[in-house]
Each structure stands twice: as structure tokens, then as C-alpha cells.
Amino acid sequence: MVNSLDERNRLAKRAAREIKEGMIVNLGIGIPSLVPNHLSPHLQVMFHAENGILGMGGSPEKGMENPTLCNAGGFPVTVVSGASYFDSSTAFGMIRSGYLDITILGGLEVSQKGDLANWIVPGKRIPGIGGAMELAKKAKRVIVLMNHCNKKGESKIVKECTLPLTAKECVSLIITEMGVMEVTEQGLLLTEVMAPFTVHDVMSKTNAPLQISDEIKVIGI
């Protein structure tokens, strides 16, 4: 389970490798919001937030928070040179128009076909689906950062989702504390294993068929 700040940042750091120069990127709440802290300051990237920011930076230092500047999850953020502010309808217009190169989201379940369920937690009162559905369907690439298993120890990577879907066949890449999996037309492809876990560990904790890449890598601690 991902339950320490170091492990959360480890996943965020791995996800940051997927971001390239000039991209427009949307970040979900939780682990995805840590991604900007792991990018080179020389990389020109514009982070987008549904509440109306284009050009978010990393998290502010403690005591330097601006109470009127936050991301869509309500957490304090900074902005980079050239950032702009707008209303939420404009923010969603950008999403629906396909301007986002990547969205990095949390997940409750991902199926072997890339179906995503990430908006409702069983037994808890949830206000609504928010912008996850539009992000999942309209971003050019969807990356999911999540725990490999739920609190019961059950795999969150499954043959078919049992929770209400956010979107069908939308996920491109899954990153967990155990490994990195690509969603392909042939199914899930394990491309990287997070040390100290092994390929056997990942396969035993995954409730969906996994193919193993011929060039599988091990990511050190």
C-alpha cells in the first residue's frame, strides 16, 4: 500500500517522466498533485486545473501559501511565469476541446481494457463525479497513479470493474507502488517493477492477466 510520503513521491516522480517539453497537463487530487515537485525547473510545461488555472507550479513552502491560490482539490499551489486565470466553464472548454496532452488521475479500479472507476467510494457520501469523466475521455493520454491493492488487500487492477465507471477504455498507463503497466490492445503489459518487489509479487497481487515485457526494467528505491 502507498502509505508514506516517500512512497507517494516515488510514484509522482515516476509519473513526471511521462511529461515532455511544451505539454499541457491536468493533475487529479492526491498523489498526482505532487508531480510538479519532481520536474526540472527548465522544463516548459503548463499545468491545468479545472477551477481555472493554466500554469500551476510546485507546492509552496510552508508559511508561503497564498490563501486565494489553490488547485481543484483545494490545496495551495504556486504559479509559473505566464500563468493565466479563468472561470471554470473556460477550464472545461479547454478539456472538451482536446487541448490536454495528459491527465494524471487517481483510481479505485482499472480493468485490463483500461476502463476506469475513480469517482465513488462504497459506503461514503460523495458529492458527484466532478470533472473526472470529461478528463478521462478528452485528454490525449490518461495516466493513473494508485495503490496496487485496496485496504482489504484486494487488487485494484481487475479483469472487469465492479464500481461505477468513470469512462471506458481510457487509461493508457498505470503506475502503482509495485510496478508500471501499459494498457495495450492485447491487454496489460508489465514494463517496470518497483524494487523491492519482483515480477512474481506483481503478478500474484494483480487480478487481471499480465504480459511481461521482454525489456522489463527494475526501478530502484
C-alpha positions, -999 to +999 in steps of 0.1 A: +000+000+000+011+036-006+010+050+029+041+071+034+051+105+018+082+090+004+063+063-015+038+088-027+066+110-041+082+080-056+051+074-077+048+111-085+085+112-096+079+082-119+048+098-135+068+130-140+090+111-165+060+109-189+058+147-192+076+163-221+085+199-231+055+220-241+028+198-228-005+209-211-011+186-182-040+182-158-035+167-123-060+149-101-061+153-064-039+132-041-007+117-054-010+133-089-008+168-073+028+160-062+040+156-098+052+192-104+076+189-075+096+164-095+100+182-128+131+201-139+126+238-134+139+242-170+111+221-185+084+243-200+051+227-190+017+243-183-003+225-156-041+230-159-067+230-131-105+227-135-111+255-111-094+279-136-056+280-137-032+273-165+004+274-153+005+258-118+039+253-103+050+232-074+037+232-038+046+264-019+070+263+010+054+261+045+043+295+055+044+309+020+009+297+009-014+321-008-049+315+007-066+326-026-045+303-048-053+266-048-058+236-072-091+219-079-087+198-047-084+230-026-047+226-018-023+255-021-002+259-052+022+283-069+021+295-105+048+299-131+056+328-153+029+332-180+002+316-159-034+327-165-067+325-146-102+320-159-136+307-149-145+270-146-165+269-178-135+280-197-114+254-180-138+227-190-140+241-225-103+235-228-107+199-216-136+192-240-117+208-269-089+182-265-061+206-255-048+185-227-019+163-236-020+143-204-043+139-174-028+122-143-056+108-121-061+086-091-080+054-094-102+030-074-102+003-101-087-001-136-097-030-158-075-050-182-091-030-211-083+004-195-118+011-181-115+035-151-136+037-119-124+066-097-152+087-085-173+068-059-161+051-027-185+024-015-202+034+018-191+070+017-211+101+007-197+115-025-209+149-039-206+139-075-184+128-104-168+162-109-146+166-139-131+131-140-154+118-167-145+146-191-108+144-183-107+106-188-124+108-223-110+141-237-073+141-226-050+127-253-034+104-227-046+092-193-022+080-166-035+065-133-015+067-101-029+045-073-023+018-047-020-016-062-044-030-037-073-016-017-075-015+021-088-051+021-057-062+002-077-068-030-063-059-064-074-026-078-063-038-113-090-062-123-105-081-153-137-060-151-145-031-129-172-036-102-175+000-093-194+026-114-173+035-144-158+070-149-150+061-186-145+031-207-111+021-223-095+054-215-064+045-195-030+044-212-007+038-183-010+025-147+016+033-120+015+017-086+039+012-058+046-023-073+051-016-110+042+002-142+017-013-167+008-002-202-027-008-215-024-023-249-048-039-274-035-073-263-041-065-226-019-052-197+019-052-203+041-050-172+071-029-183+087-019-149+088-033-114+094-011-084+121-025-061+120-044-037+090-061-054+095-088-081+076-098-112+061-127-092+049-102-065+032-080-090+015-110-108+003-125-075-013-092-065-030-084-098-065-097-105-061-095-143-038-112-168-004-096-172+020-099-201+057-093-192+077-070-214+109-085-230+127-054-218+113-052-183+131-027-160+135-026-122+132+009-106+154+012-076+143+026-042 
